[in-house]
Amino acid sequence: MKFKLRAFLALITLFSFNQVTNAQSFKGKWLLEGNLGNIHLSKDKTTQSSYPSTYVYITKRFSGSVDQRIGYFVNNAVALGIGVNYGTSYEKSNSDHVAGIGYSNTSLKVGTLGLIPFIRCYLSGKNSNNKLYVQVEGNYNRALFNTQTLAYYKPNGNLDNTQKRTTNSSAYGGAVLIGFNHFFNEYLAFNTNIGYGHQRSKLVQLTEVTFYPGGFTGNSGYSEKTVSNNLLWNFGFTFVLGGKHKEEIK
């Protein structure tokens, strides 16, 4: 364990040896960035009572997103670019039958892909490896897949019905963020940001139900529109490549 810790510290020291202590130029360079965000992992237990029945639901959820960006520095403080975002979420839920009541099992899988144009403006002063920035961005995303399967059982354990729900959705919006870079050298920095996002989305959901015994099938559907306001937080690494200038960020 001590050897691994020393090796890690030695790697960080070596990596940071060429720190940017003098003038740093961004104009004409490319910004490459990868972030992880919106990580959510939970396990919930819900007890629902509706006389004379009682249900106990156990739900496990995971969600997260990966954000990849590329930008170009038009001067030493401002970068224009575009990003690609992939988000995913999984959910499993089951209810225990209490006092002879029926129970259910459900699963949900969602994947989305989005485009994110952005503009970033650095605020930090000269000769600093720690730089603050303000970023304004837009976003548009669509669901790659969004499927939910449900199975409901009778009190005696026999299958009552199954459902398959397929959802088509899209969303657009924007965000304003305040971010921080710590540069290990002139090429690599740790990145994190936090901010406010506004989004409008719409979806159309189709449900196919199969009843047992007999296998009778029915269909239903609905649509909805949602307006959401979100607190955003991301972290990852920023790479700065290319360019020939030697000026500082003003």
C-alpha positions in Angstrom: 0.0 0.0 0.0 2.8 2.4 0.9 4.6 1.6 -2.3 1.5 2.3 -4.4 1.0 5.6 -2.5 4.6 6.7 -3.1 4.4 5.7 -6.8 1.2 7.8 -7.1 2.8 10.8 -5.5 6.0 10.4 -7.6 3.8 10.3 -10.8 2.0 13.5 -9.8 5.3 15.2 -9.0 6.7 14.2 -12.3 3.6 15.1 -14.2 3.5 18.6 -12.5 7.2 19.3 -12.9 6.6 21.3 -16.1 4.0 23.5 -14.4 3.0 26.8 -16.1 4.7 29.4 -13.9 5.4 31.9 -16.6 3.5 33.2 -19.5 0.8 30.9 -21.0 -0.7 31.3 -24.4 -4.1 29.9 -25.4 -4.8 31.8 -28.6 -4.9 29.5 -31.6 -4.9 26.3 -29.5 -7.5 23.6 -29.2 -9.3 22.6 -26.1 -10.2 19.0 -25.6 -12.3 18.0 -22.5 -13.9 15.0 -21.0 -16.3 15.2 -18.0 -18.4 12.9 -15.9 -21.6 14.3 -14.4 -25.1 13.8 -13.0 -24.0 10.6 -11.2 -26.9 9.1 -9.1 -27.0 5.8 -7.3 -29.8 4.9 -4.9 -31.8 2.2 -3.3 -35.3 3.1 -2.0 -37.8 1.3 0.1 -41.4 2.5 0.0 -44.4 1.2 2.0 -47.8 2.0 0.4 -51.0 1.4 2.3 -54.4 1.3 0.7 -56.8 -0.5 3.1 -56.9 -3.4 3.2 -53.8 -3.8 1.1 -50.2 -3.0 1.9 -47.3 -2.9 -0.7 -43.6 -2.7 0.0 -41.6 -1.4 -3.0 -37.8 -1.8 -3.4 -36.3 0.3 -6.1 -32.6 0.5 -7.3 -31.5 3.3 -9.6 -28.4 4.4 -11.4 -27.8 7.3 -13.8 -24.9 9.2 -15.1 -23.5 11.0 -18.2 -20.3 11.4 -20.2 -19.5 14.7 -21.8 -16.8 15.1 -24.5 -16.0 18.6 -25.9 -13.7 20.3 -28.4 -13.1 24.0 -28.7 -10.9 26.6 -30.3 -9.3 29.6 -28.6 -10.1 32.7 -30.7 -7.9 34.7 -28.2 -6.2 34.0 -24.9 -9.4 34.1 -22.9 -12.3 32.9 -25.1 -12.9 29.5 -26.6 -15.8 28.5 -28.9 -16.7 24.8 -29.3 -19.2 22.0 -29.4 -19.7 18.9 -27.2 -21.3 15.5 -27.4 -23.1 14.1 -24.4 -24.2 10.5 -23.7 -26.5 9.9 -20.7 -27.8 6.6 -19.4 -30.0 5.4 -16.5 -31.2 2.0 -15.2 -33.9 1.2 -12.7 -35.2 -2.0 -11.2 -38.1 -2.2 -8.9 -40.1 -5.0 -7.2 -43.0 -5.0 -4.7 -43.4 -7.7 -2.1 -46.9 -9.1 -1.6 -48.1 -8.4 2.0 -51.1 -10.2 3.5 -51.8 -12.1 0.3 -51.7 -9.1 -2.0 -50.2 -9.5 -5.5 -46.8 -8.1 -6.5 -44.8 -6.8 -9.4 -41.4 -6.5 -11.1 -40.3 -3.6 -13.3 -37.1 -2.6 -15.2 -36.2 0.6 -17.0 -33.4 1.4 -19.4 -32.7 4.8 -20.9 -30.0 6.2 -23.2 -29.7 9.7 -24.7 -27.4 11.5 -27.0 -27.0 15.3 -27.1 -25.1 18.2 -28.8 -23.8 21.1 -26.8 -22.5 24.3 -28.4 -20.6 26.5 -25.9 -18.6 29.6 -25.3 -16.1 29.8 -22.4 -14.4 32.9 -21.1 -11.5 32.7 -18.6 -11.4 35.2 -15.8 -8.1 34.4 -14.0 -5.2 36.8 -13.9 -1.6 36.4 -15.0 0.9 33.8 -13.9 -1.7 31.6 -12.4 -2.1 27.8 -12.7 -5.5 28.1 -11.1 -8.0 29.7 -13.5 -11.7 30.5 -13.2 -14.0 30.7 -16.2 -17.7 31.4 -17.1 -19.3 29.2 -19.6 -22.6 29.6 -21.5 -24.0 26.7 -23.5 -27.0 25.3 -25.3 -28.1 21.7 -25.6 -30.3 19.5 -27.7 -30.7 15.7 -27.1 -32.8 12.8 -28.2 -33.5 9.4 -26.7 -31.5 6.5 -28.3 -33.6 4.0 -26.4 -36.1 4.2 -23.6 -37.9 0.9 -22.7 -39.6 -0.3 -19.6 -40.9 -3.7 -18.9 -43.4 -4.6 -16.1 -44.8 -7.9 -14.8 -47.8 -8.0 -12.4 -48.6 -11.2 -10.4 -51.8 -12.4 -8.7 -51.8 -13.2 -4.9 -51.4 -16.9 -5.8 -48.2 -16.2 -7.7 -49.7 -16.6 -11.2 -48.9 -14.0 -13.9 -51.7 -11.4 -14.3 -50.3 -9.2 -17.1 -47.1 -7.9 -18.7 -46.4 -4.4 -20.1 -43.8 -3.0 -22.4 -43.5 0.7 -22.6 -41.5 2.4 -25.4 -40.8 6.2 -25.2 -39.6 8.6 -27.8 -38.4 11.9 -26.4 -36.3 15.0 -27.2 -35.2 18.1 -25.2 -33.5 21.4 -25.7 -32.3 24.1 -23.3 -29.3 26.0 -22.0 -27.0 26.5 -19.0 -24.7 29.0 -17.4 -21.8 27.6 -15.4 -18.8 28.8 -13.3 -15.8 26.6 -13.7 -12.3 26.0 -12.3 -9.1 24.6 -14.0 -6.0 23.7 -12.2 -3.1 23.3 -14.7 -0.6 20.6 -14.0 1.4 21.9 -17.0 0.6 23.9 -20.1 -1.2 20.9 -21.7 -3.3 19.3 -18.9 -5.7 20.6 -16.3 -8.2 19.3 -13.8 -11.6 20.7 -14.6 -14.8 21.1 -12.6 -17.9 23.4 -12.9 -21.2 24.1 -11.4 -24.2 26.0 -12.6 -27.8 26.4 -13.5 -29.6 24.7 -16.4 -33.0 25.2 -18.0 -34.6 22.6 -20.2 -37.8 21.9 -22.1 -38.7 18.3 -23.1 -41.4 16.4 -24.8 -42.2 12.6 -25.0 -44.6 10.2 -26.6 -45.1 6.8 -24.8 -46.7 3.7 -26.2 -47.7 0.8 -24.0 -48.5 -2.8 -25.0 -50.3 -4.9 -22.4 -50.7 -8.7 -22.5 -53.2 -10.3 -20.1 -53.0 -13.8 -18.8 -54.3 -16.4 -19.1 -55.2 -16.2 -22.8 -52.6 -13.7 -24.0 -55.1 -11.0 -24.9 -53.1 -7.8 -26.0 -54.1 -4.2 -25.7 -52.4 -0.9 -26.5 -52.4 2.6 -25.1 -50.4 5.8 -25.3 -49.9 9.3 -24.1 -47.7 12.4 -24.6 -46.3 15.0 -22.2 -44.3 18.2 -22.1 -42.0 19.1 -19.2 -40.1 22.3 -18.2 -37.2 21.7 -15.7 -34.7 23.8 -13.9 -31.5 21.9 -12.7 -28.4 22.4 -10.6 -25.5 21.1 -12.7 -22.1 19.8 -11.5 -19.4 18.2 -13.7 -15.7 17.2 -13.2 -13.0 15.8 -15.4 -9.9 16.9 -17.3 -9.0 19.6 -19.9 -6.4 19.2 -22.6 -4.9 22.3 -24.4 -3.1 21.4 -27.7 -1.5 23.1 -30.6 -0.9 26.8 -31.2 2.3 28.9 -31.5 1.7 32.0 -29.4 3.4 32.9 -26.1 1.0 35.4 -24.6 -0.7 35.3 -21.3 -4.4 35.1 -20.5 -5.4 38.7 -19.8 
